[in-house]
Every structure is written in structure tokens, then in C-alpha cells.
């Protein structure tokens, strides 16, 4: 296990929603209308009852983290040790501007993360379905003061009821501010980097003829950010971000936190990392490979992505919990005794 303390502090940020909280459900129903309600389903909010293993993984695999900012509407798991010196409970009203509250739009929450009081300049953002699965070092996330990432061009369209629309909106803004060939000439070593393998750079070279960014290669795992990136984008594109944050629920016109990631990539404000950092598992029918990866730690970071196509939810939830319990049988200091 690496206990190395990073030269500059690195914080973790995790957002969590308790989809069973009756008070939250009541509040959500007040604002739920067909006119603004565009992207909502059970899979977006239901509880897999595995959050405790997220904390156990951090305690075991990244003990060097300075602070964990636990972002919540207000609900807090009964088992969570809120007195832990590394834990910062952050409610929406603590950092999201009043004019956007209440919100049930994950984009609003994510686009305002830089406003969290006390947040470090370097932070790693996790959805609550993204877990550390192996010992991690600070330099896996940041190096020379820059977020580790992969720059590769791609054409991404996930389908009508997916995040593809938000990705397109993000890339549209990137093209308003950056020209792909100019960016390539400034940082060719960050585009064609040996850490990416062969396919990512090859695809980028093919797509460079477009003269604009058609999209970016993206792994659905944790994201490494500089707080100053959020501040810069808000300064330059306030109207677009403001419009998104005014939406109580996710809607097709929104941008999301990928915009910040793409901005860092286009500007060259990142340090290349290896492609084999993590993997997203879309939990639908067969989870055999997911369970094996949890056990053998062949991926450093895993995303357990719930979908509308997930069948036998309870059965899969229990199987994943058993795998985590076998891996992390002892409570962490983030849990009450």
C-alpha cells in the first residue's frame, strides 16, 4: 500500500443520492413536470447499498487523500462516521448558488463543484458507482500539478436516451474556443503518446482531417480536475452554464462536467496517463467479468453502471455486495464502530 503524501493536496469528491429518502422524493415530486422532466428513471436513483465499500476502498488504496468531500442533498448514511477528520459533509446549499436550488439535475451539482468550501486545486471526482479497485498513488491522478488523462479524438453517439446529447453540447463549446489542428501542433506529444497504446493515437490522426473536434475518447471512470478549470470555463461561458443549472432536471440542452475535462484536454493542461487505468461495467445481464475483476484487481478503477436494461436487480446487487464484502471484510475508520 502506498502511504506517500502528494506534494500538493489532492481531494476526492463524491456525490450521492439516497433514492429511498421520502423527504427527497417528496421534494422531487413537487418540481417534476413533463415540461422540464426529460431524463429520469429508476436506475438513476436506486440504491445498490454498497457505499460503505467505496470508503473502505479509499481507506485501503488511497490513504494519502487529504479530504473526502461527500456531496449530498441532506441525507447521510446511518453508518457514516461524520466526525472523521478527513470527511467533509457538503450539502447542496453549502456550495450551489441559491438561484439553482433545489436541484435534481446532476449537471448542476457537478458544474458547481469548484465552489465547495475548502476544496483543493487538485481534486478527483467520483460518481457513487465508481470504486477504487487497486492500490493507487497520487501520481496516478496528478503529475507536475496537472491532471492525468488521455487525449484522443473519437465520434461518440450513445443513442437517444443516453449522455450522447450532453457530450455533443460539450464538444460544440470546445469547438467555439479551440481548433483541433492548432492544439495538435502545440502539444503533439500529448496527442500521440505511447501511454495510450496504438488505437487511440491512430484514431486521432484519422480524425484530424476534420479540422474540428468531433468528440473525445472517454473512459467512464473517475475524473481528475483542476478547480481553476471550472473557474475559467464559468468566466468564459457563464450563460451556457447558467442555463444548464437553471434546469431542475437533466434536459437535452444541458452541458455537463465532461466540458471541464474536454477543456483541459484541448488546452493541453494535463499529463498523459496509461489507457489501462479503469473499466466501466454496464450492469445488464451477465456480471461474471465484473465480479472477477473485483476479486483479481485487474483494473485500478471500476464503474458499476446501473442501466434501464438491468435485469434481476436485487440478485445482482447482492452478488456485488458479497464480492465487496469478501474483498473488504473490515470496517474502515469512515464507519461507526
PyMOL commands that set and color helices and strands:
alter all, ss='L'
color gray80, all
select helices_A, chain A and resi 22-31+42-45+51-61+92-95+98-100+106-111+113-115+138-140+164-177+180-186+188-191+194-196+199-210+227-236+238-245+258-267+288-296+313-327
alter helices_A, ss='H'
color red, helices_A
select strands_A, chain A and resi 10-16+68-72+87-91+122-127+130-132+142-143+146-149+223-226+271-272+278-283+301-306
alter strands_A, ss='S'
color yellow, strands_A
deselect
rebuild
show_as cartoon
